[in-house]
């Protein structure tokens, strides 16, 4: 038994964590584009398998996690300038 929409919350949180980790390691905003494409690629790959399904809402939840992470990264860093 699971709550409706819980999987979308998991998508947001996982991509938030993944994006913050990538930004912390590489400090390049290009990872945002890479992770947005990764989310789309995951859904595309799932659509090609008989036992999984692809959902646009899953990708939108991934994208929301990426964008939230970018916002947190951009507006919480202490400026060194």
Biopython code that builds the backbone (N, CA, C, O; Angstrom):
import numpy as np
from Bio.PDB.StructureBuilder import StructureBuilder

atoms = [
    (1, "UNK", "N", (0.850, -1.179, 0.000)),
    (1, "UNK", "CA", (0.000, 0.000, 0.000)),
    (1, "UNK", "C", (0.894, 1.241, 0.000)),
    (1, "UNK", "O", (1.788, 1.376, 0.836)),
    (2, "UNK", "N", (0.642, 2.138, -0.944)),
    (2, "UNK", "CA", (1.420, 3.366, -0.980)),
    (2, "UNK", "C", (0.495, 4.556, -1.182)),
    (2, "UNK", "O", (-0.636, 4.418, -1.648)),
    (3, "UNK", "N", (0.991, 5.696, -0.830)),
    (3, "UNK", "CA", (0.220, 6.925, -0.982)),
    (3, "UNK", "C", (0.224, 7.363, -2.443)),
    (3, "UNK", "O", (1.243, 7.228, -3.122)),
    (4, "UNK", "N", (-0.882, 7.876, -2.930)),
    (4, "UNK", "CA", (-0.908, 8.385, -4.307)),
    (4, "UNK", "C", (0.087, 9.539, -4.473)),
    (4, "UNK", "O", (0.142, 10.451, -3.649)),
    (5, "UNK", "N", (0.853, 9.481, -5.532)),
    (5, "UNK", "CA", (1.816, 10.543, -5.802)),
    (5, "UNK", "C", (3.139, 10.404, -5.077)),
    (5, "UNK", "O", (4.044, 11.212, -5.283)),
    (6, "UNK", "N", (3.266, 9.389, -4.229)),
    (6, "UNK", "CA", (4.510, 9.219, -3.481)),
    (6, "UNK", "C", (5.695, 9.002, -4.416)),
    (6, "UNK", "O", (6.798, 9.470, -4.133)),
    (7, "UNK", "N", (5.480, 8.301, -5.524)),
    (7, "UNK", "CA", (6.583, 8.065, -6.452)),
    (7, "UNK", "C", (7.090, 9.377, -7.052)),
    (7, "UNK", "O", (8.281, 9.503, -7.338)),
    (8, "UNK", "N", (6.197, 10.357, -7.245)),
    (8, "UNK", "CA", (6.631, 11.657, -7.778)),
    (8, "UNK", "C", (7.495, 12.395, -6.756)),
    (8, "UNK", "O", (8.476, 13.045, -7.117)),
    (9, "UNK", "N", (7.127, 12.291, -5.491)),
    (9, "UNK", "CA", (7.925, 12.910, -4.422)),
    (9, "UNK", "C", (9.314, 12.279, -4.392)),
    (9, "UNK", "O", (10.314, 12.975, -4.217)),
    (10, "UNK", "N", (9.371, 10.970, -4.562)),
    (10, "UNK", "CA", (10.652, 10.262, -4.591)),
    (10, "UNK", "C", (11.487, 10.737, -5.780)),
    (10, "UNK", "O", (12.689, 10.959, -5.639)),
    (11, "UNK", "N", (10.866, 10.893, -6.943)),
    (11, "UNK", "CA", (11.583, 11.407, -8.120)),
    (11, "UNK", "C", (12.183, 12.784, -7.830)),
    (11, "UNK", "O", (13.357, 13.026, -8.109)),
    (12, "UNK", "N", (11.376, 13.675, -7.274)),
    (12, "UNK", "CA", (11.854, 15.032, -6.966)),
    (12, "UNK", "C", (13.036, 14.971, -6.008)),
    (12, "UNK", "O", (14.068, 15.595, -6.253)),
    (13, "UNK", "N", (12.892, 14.226, -4.926)),
    (13, "UNK", "CA", (13.942, 14.177, -3.909)),
    (13, "UNK", "C", (15.229, 13.538, -4.430)),
    (13, "UNK", "O", (16.323, 14.011, -4.121)),
    (14, "UNK", "N", (15.109, 12.475, -5.212)),
    (14, "UNK", "CA", (16.307, 11.821, -5.739)),
    (14, "UNK", "C", (17.048, 12.712, -6.727)),
    (14, "UNK", "O", (18.276, 12.784, -6.686)),
    (15, "UNK", "N", (16.329, 13.389, -7.610)),
    (15, "UNK", "CA", (16.997, 14.268, -8.559)),
    (15, "UNK", "C", (17.502, 15.546, -7.882)),
    (15, "UNK", "O", (18.491, 16.125, -8.331)),
    (16, "UNK", "N", (16.852, 15.987, -6.829)),
    (16, "UNK", "CA", (17.362, 17.100, -6.037)),
    (16, "UNK", "C", (18.717, 16.727, -5.443)),
    (16, "UNK", "O", (19.684, 17.480, -5.557)),
    (17, "UNK", "N", (18.775, 15.559, -4.809)),
    (17, "UNK", "CA", (20.019, 15.088, -4.204)),
    (17, "UNK", "C", (21.104, 14.871, -5.259)),
    (17, "UNK", "O", (22.249, 15.284, -5.078)),
    (18, "UNK", "N", (20.731, 14.220, -6.362)),
    (18, "UNK", "CA", (21.693, 13.942, -7.426)),
    (18, "UNK", "C", (22.265, 15.233, -8.005)),
    (18, "UNK", "O", (23.469, 15.325, -8.247)),
    (19, "UNK", "N", (21.421, 16.216, -8.225)),
    (19, "UNK", "CA", (21.869, 17.481, -8.803)),
    (19, "UNK", "C", (22.745, 18.251, -7.825)),
    (19, "UNK", "O", (23.780, 18.788, -8.221)),
    (20, "UNK", "N", (22.355, 18.314, -6.570)),
    (20, "UNK", "CA", (23.197, 19.012, -5.585)),
    (20, "UNK", "C", (24.562, 18.348, -5.469)),
    (20, "UNK", "O", (25.582, 19.027, -5.356)),
    (21, "UNK", "N", (24.577, 17.029, -5.498)),
    (21, "UNK", "CA", (25.845, 16.303, -5.435)),
    (21, "UNK", "C", (26.705, 16.612, -6.657)),
    (21, "UNK", "O", (27.900, 16.870, -6.522)),
    (22, "UNK", "N", (26.111, 16.586, -7.837)),
    (22, "UNK", "CA", (26.851, 16.872, -9.067)),
    (22, "UNK", "C", (27.366, 18.315, -9.072)),
    (22, "UNK", "O", (28.501, 18.565, -9.476)),
    (23, "UNK", "N", (26.544, 19.256, -8.630)),
    (23, "UNK", "CA", (26.983, 20.652, -8.574)),
    (23, "UNK", "C", (28.121, 20.829, -7.569)),
    (23, "UNK", "O", (29.055, 21.594, -7.810)),
    (24, "UNK", "N", (28.039, 20.124, -6.454)),
    (24, "UNK", "CA", (29.081, 20.221, -5.439)),
    (24, "UNK", "C", (30.407, 19.655, -5.960)),
    (24, "UNK", "O", (31.474, 20.203, -5.684)),
    (25, "UNK", "N", (30.328, 18.558, -6.711)),
    (25, "UNK", "CA", (31.543, 17.926, -7.228)),
    (25, "UNK", "C", (32.150, 18.736, -8.370)),
    (25, "UNK", "O", (33.338, 19.057, -8.343)),
    (26, "UNK", "N", (31.338, 19.065, -9.373)),
    (26, "UNK", "CA", (31.888, 19.685, -10.585)),
    (26, "UNK", "C", (31.763, 21.206, -10.622)),
    (26, "UNK", "O", (32.492, 21.868, -11.360)),
    (27, "UNK", "N", (30.852, 21.761, -9.839)),
    (27, "UNK", "CA", (30.642, 23.205, -9.800)),
    (27, "UNK", "C", (30.394, 23.812, -11.183)),
    (27, "UNK", "O", (30.815, 24.935, -11.457)),
    (28, "UNK", "N", (29.727, 23.082, -12.027)),
    (28, "UNK", "CA", (29.384, 23.526, -13.383)),
    (28, "UNK", "C", (27.872, 23.395, -13.562)),
    (28, "UNK", "O", (27.296, 22.340, -13.298)),
    (29, "UNK", "N", (27.248, 24.461, -14.005)),
    (29, "UNK", "CA", (25.806, 24.396, -14.200)),
    (29, "UNK", "C", (25.421, 23.541, -15.404)),
    (29, "UNK", "O", (24.240, 23.258, -15.602)),
    (30, "UNK", "N", (26.386, 23.129, -16.201)),
    (30, "UNK", "CA", (26.094, 22.236, -17.327)),
    (30, "UNK", "C", (25.519, 20.905, -16.851)),
    (30, "UNK", "O", (24.831, 20.225, -17.613)),
    (31, "UNK", "N", (25.788, 20.525, -15.610)),
    (31, "UNK", "CA", (25.233, 19.264, -15.105)),
    (31, "UNK", "C", (23.714, 19.316, -15.072)),
    (31, "UNK", "O", (23.058, 18.275, -15.114)),
    (32, "UNK", "N", (23.152, 20.507, -14.999)),
    (32, "UNK", "CA", (21.698, 20.638, -15.001)),
    (32, "UNK", "C", (21.132, 20.091, -16.307)),
    (32, "UNK", "O", (20.162, 19.332, -16.293)),
    (33, "UNK", "N", (21.730, 20.471, -17.433)),
    (33, "UNK", "CA", (21.269, 19.983, -18.729)),
    (33, "UNK", "C", (21.451, 18.469, -18.834)),
    (33, "UNK", "O", (20.583, 17.765, -19.348)),
    (34, "UNK", "N", (22.567, 17.987, -18.350)),
    (34, "UNK", "CA", (22.849, 16.554, -18.400)),
    (34, "UNK", "C", (21.814, 15.772, -17.591)),
    (34, "UNK", "O", (21.328, 14.734, -18.040)),
    (35, "UNK", "N", (21.483, 16.265, -16.412)),
    (35, "UNK", "CA", (20.535, 15.543, -15.560)),
    (35, "UNK", "C", (19.106, 15.645, -16.084)),
    (35, "UNK", "O", (18.320, 14.714, -15.907)),
    (36, "UNK", "N", (18.759, 16.751, -16.721)),
    (36, "UNK", "CA", (17.444, 16.837, -17.364)),
    (36, "UNK", "C", (17.334, 15.804, -18.491)),
    (36, "UNK", "O", (16.308, 15.143, -18.650)),
    (37, "UNK", "N", (18.414, 15.684, -19.264)),
    (37, "UNK", "CA", (18.421, 14.679, -20.342)),
    (37, "UNK", "C", (18.421, 13.272, -19.766)),
    (37, "UNK", "O", (17.793, 12.377, -20.331)),
    (38, "UNK", "N", (19.116, 13.058, -18.649)),
    (38, "UNK", "CA", (19.130, 11.743, -18.015)),
    (38, "UNK", "C", (17.725, 11.324, -17.603)),
    (38, "UNK", "O", (17.320, 10.184, -17.831)),
    (39, "UNK", "N", (16.986, 12.241, -17.001)),
    (39, "UNK", "CA", (15.610, 11.939, -16.614)),
    (39, "UNK", "C", (14.765, 11.539, -17.814)),
    (39, "UNK", "O", (13.987, 10.588, -17.744)),
    (40, "UNK", "N", (14.919, 12.270, -18.918)),
    (40, "UNK", "CA", (14.180, 11.943, -20.141)),
    (40, "UNK", "C", (14.619, 10.597, -20.695)),
    (40, "UNK", "O", (13.790, 9.803, -21.141)),
    (41, "UNK", "N", (15.915, 10.341, -20.667)),
    (41, "UNK", "CA", (16.442, 9.068, -21.174)),
    (41, "UNK", "C", (15.940, 7.886, -20.343)),
    (41, "UNK", "O", (15.633, 6.827, -20.892)),
    (42, "UNK", "N", (15.857, 8.060, -19.048)),
    (42, "UNK", "CA", (15.328, 6.999, -18.184)),
    (42, "UNK", "C", (13.891, 6.675, -18.580)),
    (42, "UNK", "O", (13.523, 5.508, -18.710)),
    (43, "UNK", "N", (13.083, 7.717, -18.771)),
    (43, "UNK", "CA", (11.681, 7.479, -19.145)),
    (43, "UNK", "C", (11.584, 6.851, -20.534)),
    (43, "UNK", "O", (10.768, 5.955, -20.750)),
    (44, "UNK", "N", (12.393, 7.305, -21.462)),
    (44, "UNK", "CA", (12.399, 6.712, -22.803)),
    (44, "UNK", "C", (12.772, 5.232, -22.732)),
    (44, "UNK", "O", (12.131, 4.394, -23.366)),
    (45, "UNK", "N", (13.799, 4.921, -21.966)),
    (45, "UNK", "CA", (14.238, 3.532, -21.822)),
    (45, "UNK", "C", (13.136, 2.684, -21.190)),
    (45, "UNK", "O", (12.913, 1.546, -21.603)),
    (46, "UNK", "N", (12.450, 3.231, -20.195)),
    (46, "UNK", "CA", (11.359, 2.484, -19.568)),
    (46, "UNK", "C", (10.231, 2.195, -20.546)),
    (46, "UNK", "O", (9.562, 1.166, -20.450)),
    (47, "UNK", "N", (10.023, 3.117, -21.494)),
    (47, "UNK", "CA", (8.951, 2.898, -22.472)),
    (47, "UNK", "C", (9.267, 1.743, -23.419)),
    (47, "UNK", "O", (8.364, 1.206, -24.060)),
    (48, "UNK", "N", (10.530, 1.358, -23.510)),
    (48, "UNK", "CA", (10.946, 0.282, -24.402)),
    (48, "UNK", "C", (10.945, -1.094, -23.738)),
    (48, "UNK", "O", (11.226, -2.103, -24.385)),
    (49, "UNK", "N", (10.632, -1.127, -22.457)),
    (49, "UNK", "CA", (10.618, -2.401, -21.746)),
    (49, "UNK", "C", (9.174, -2.833, -21.496)),
    (49, "UNK", "O", (8.305, -1.989, -21.278)),
    (50, "UNK", "N", (8.913, -4.139, -21.528)),
    (50, "UNK", "CA", (7.536, -4.603, -21.349)),
    (50, "UNK", "C", (7.043, -4.522, -19.906)),
    (50, "UNK", "O", (5.834, -4.541, -19.675)),
    (51, "UNK", "N", (7.935, -4.435, -18.943)),
    (51, "UNK", "CA", (7.526, -4.494, -17.539)),
    (51, "UNK", "C", (7.609, -3.147, -16.828)),
    (51, "UNK", "O", (7.378, -3.074, -15.621)),
    (52, "UNK", "N", (7.932, -2.092, -17.549)),
    (52, "UNK", "CA", (7.973, -0.742, -16.968)),
    (52, "UNK", "C", (7.138, 0.177, -17.838)),
    (52, "UNK", "O", (6.824, -0.148, -18.983)),
    (53, "UNK", "N", (6.787, 1.314, -17.292)),
    (53, "UNK", "CA", (6.045, 2.293, -18.096)),
    (53, "UNK", "C", (6.714, 3.654, -17.965)),
    (53, "UNK", "O", (7.332, 3.971, -16.949)),
    (54, "UNK", "N", (6.576, 4.431, -18.998)),
    (54, "UNK", "CA", (7.131, 5.784, -19.006)),
    (54, "UNK", "C", (6.004, 6.766, -18.707)),
    (54, "UNK", "O", (4.884, 6.610, -19.194)),
    (55, "UNK", "N", (6.310, 7.765, -17.912)),
    (55, "UNK", "CA", (5.321, 8.787, -17.596)),
    (55, "UNK", "C", (5.958, 10.160, -17.732)),
    (55, "UNK", "O", (7.048, 10.406, -17.216)),
    (56, "UNK", "N", (5.272, 11.044, -18.426)),
    (56, "UNK", "CA", (5.746, 12.417, -18.542)),
    (56, "UNK", "C", (5.802, 13.074, -17.167)),
    (56, "UNK", "O", (6.681, 13.897, -16.912)),
    (57, "UNK", "N", (4.876, 12.721, -16.280)),
    (57, "UNK", "CA", (4.884, 13.306, -14.940)),
    (57, "UNK", "C", (6.125, 12.891, -14.149)),
    (57, "UNK", "O", (6.603, 13.649, -13.305)),
    (58, "UNK", "N", (6.645, 11.702, -14.414)),
    (58, "UNK", "CA", (7.885, 11.289, -13.759)),
    (58, "UNK", "C", (9.036, 12.188, -14.197)),
    (58, "UNK", "O", (9.839, 12.631, -13.376)),
    (59, "UNK", "N", (9.106, 12.455, -15.509)),
    (59, "UNK", "CA", (10.171, 13.327, -16.002)),
    (59, "UNK", "C", (9.991, 14.747, -15.471)),
    (59, "UNK", "O", (10.975, 15.409, -15.141)),
    (60, "UNK", "N", (8.759, 15.219, -15.384)),
    (60, "UNK", "CA", (8.522, 16.560, -14.836)),
    (60, "UNK", "C", (8.930, 16.617, -13.365)),
    (60, "UNK", "O", (9.451, 17.634, -12.907)),
    (61, "UNK", "N", (8.697, 15.538, -12.626)),
    (61, "UNK", "CA", (9.134, 15.483, -11.234)),
    (61, "UNK", "C", (10.657, 15.485, -11.154)),
    (61, "UNK", "O", (11.230, 16.140, -10.283)),
    (62, "UNK", "N", (11.317, 14.759, -12.055)),
    (62, "UNK", "CA", (12.785, 14.786, -12.125)),
    (62, "UNK", "C", (13.266, 16.213, -12.392)),
    (62, "UNK", "O", (14.180, 16.707, -11.732)),
    (63, "UNK", "N", (12.636, 16.860, -13.365)),
    (63, "UNK", "CA", (13.023, 18.223, -13.740)),
    (63, "UNK", "C", (12.796, 19.189, -12.579)),
    (63, "UNK", "O", (13.602, 20.093, -12.362)),
    (64, "UNK", "N", (11.716, 19.007, -11.837)),
    (64, "UNK", "CA", (11.462, 19.856, -10.676)),
    (64, "UNK", "C", (12.566, 19.683, -9.639)),
    (64, "UNK", "O", (13.021, 20.663, -9.049)),
    (65, "UNK", "N", (12.996, 18.453, -9.415)),
    (65, "UNK", "CA", (14.098, 18.208, -8.485)),
    (65, "UNK", "C", (15.378, 18.884, -8.938)),
    (65, "UNK", "O", (16.098, 19.464, -8.125)),
    (66, "UNK", "N", (15.668, 18.816, -10.231)),
    (66, "UNK", "CA", (16.869, 19.458, -10.786)),
    (66, "UNK", "C", (16.782, 20.966, -10.609)),
    (66, "UNK", "O", (17.745, 21.597, -10.172)),
    (67, "UNK", "N", (15.639, 21.545, -10.943)),
    (67, "UNK", "CA", (15.496, 22.996, -10.850)),
    (67, "UNK", "C", (15.499, 23.490, -9.406)),
    (67, "UNK", "O", (16.035, 24.561, -9.119)),
    (68, "UNK", "N", (14.912, 22.726, -8.506)),
    (68, "UNK", "CA", (14.976, 23.092, -7.085)),
    (68, "UNK", "C", (16.412, 23.062, -6.576)),
    (68, "UNK", "O", (16.827, 23.933, -5.811)),
    (69, "UNK", "N", (17.160, 22.060, -7.005)),
    (69, "UNK", "CA", (18.564, 21.962, -6.599)),
    (69, "UNK", "C", (19.354, 23.146, -7.141)),
    (69, "UNK", "O", (20.177, 23.723, -6.431)),
    (70, "UNK", "N", (19.104, 23.510, -8.399)),
    (70, "UNK", "CA", (19.798, 24.664, -8.980)),
    (70, "UNK", "C", (19.473, 25.926, -8.200)),
    (70, "UNK", "O", (20.356, 26.742, -7.935)),
    (71, "UNK", "N", (18.209, 26.090, -7.831)),
    (71, "UNK", "CA", (17.802, 27.256, -7.050)),
    (71, "UNK", "C", (18.511, 27.274, -5.699)),
    (71, "UNK", "O", (19.054, 28.302, -5.292)),
    (72, "UNK", "N", (18.507, 26.152, -5.016)),
    (72, "UNK", "CA", (19.192, 26.053, -3.717)),
    (72, "UNK", "C", (20.676, 26.348, -3.884)),
    (72, "UNK", "O", (21.254, 27.097, -3.096)),
    (73, "UNK", "N", (21.292, 25.766, -4.901)),
    (73, "UNK", "CA", (22.727, 25.964, -5.152)),
    (73, "UNK", "C", (23.038, 27.434, -5.423)),
    (73, "UNK", "O", (23.977, 27.999, -4.863)),
    (74, "UNK", "N", (22.247, 28.029, -6.278)),
    (74, "UNK", "CA", (22.520, 29.396, -6.702)),
    (74, "UNK", "C", (22.286, 30.415, -5.599)),
    (74, "UNK", "O", (23.064, 31.359, -5.455)),
    (75, "UNK", "N", (21.232, 30.241, -4.821)),
    (75, "UNK", "CA", (20.851, 31.278, -3.862)),
    (75, "UNK", "C", (21.273, 31.014, -2.429)),
    (75, "UNK", "O", (20.978, 31.828, -1.554)),
    (76, "UNK", "N", (21.944, 29.923, -2.157)),
    (76, "UNK", "CA", (22.402, 29.688, -0.787)),
    (76, "UNK", "C", (23.913, 29.706, -0.659)),
    (76, "UNK", "O", (24.434, 29.654, 0.455)),
    (77, "UNK", "N", (24.632, 29.779, -1.778)),
    (77, "UNK", "CA", (26.086, 29.837, -1.694)),
    (77, "UNK", "C", (26.517, 31.205, -1.194)),
    (77, "UNK", "O", (25.921, 32.223, -1.544)),
    (78, "UNK", "N", (27.536, 31.217, -0.389)),
    (78, "UNK", "CA", (28.106, 32.475, 0.093)),
    (78, "UNK", "C", (29.035, 33.007, -0.969)),
    (78, "UNK", "O", (29.947, 32.311, -1.416)),
    (79, "UNK", "N", (28.812, 34.212, -1.366)),
    (79, "UNK", "CA", (29.642, 34.812, -2.411)),
    (79, "UNK", "C", (31.040, 35.085, -1.879)),
    (79, "UNK", "O", (31.213, 35.593, -0.771)),
    (80, "UNK", "N", (32.031, 34.737, -2.687)),
    (80, "UNK", "CA", (33.421, 34.991, -2.295)),
    (80, "UNK", "C", (33.922, 36.281, -2.892)),
    (80, "UNK", "O", (35.050, 36.693, -2.619)),
    (81, "UNK", "N", (33.102, 36.932, -3.706)),
    (81, "UNK", "CA", (33.539, 38.171, -4.347)),
    (81, "UNK", "C", (33.266, 39.370, -3.471)),
    (81, "UNK", "O", (33.572, 40.499, -3.857)),
]
sb = StructureBuilder()
sb.init_structure("model")
sb.init_model(0)
sb.init_chain("A")
sb.init_seg("    ")
for serial, (resi, resn, name, xyz) in enumerate(atoms, 1):
    if name == "N":
        sb.init_residue(resn, " ", resi, " ")
    sb.init_atom(name, np.array(xyz, "f"), 0.0, 1.0, " ", f" {name:<3s}", serial, name[0])
structure = sb.get_structure()
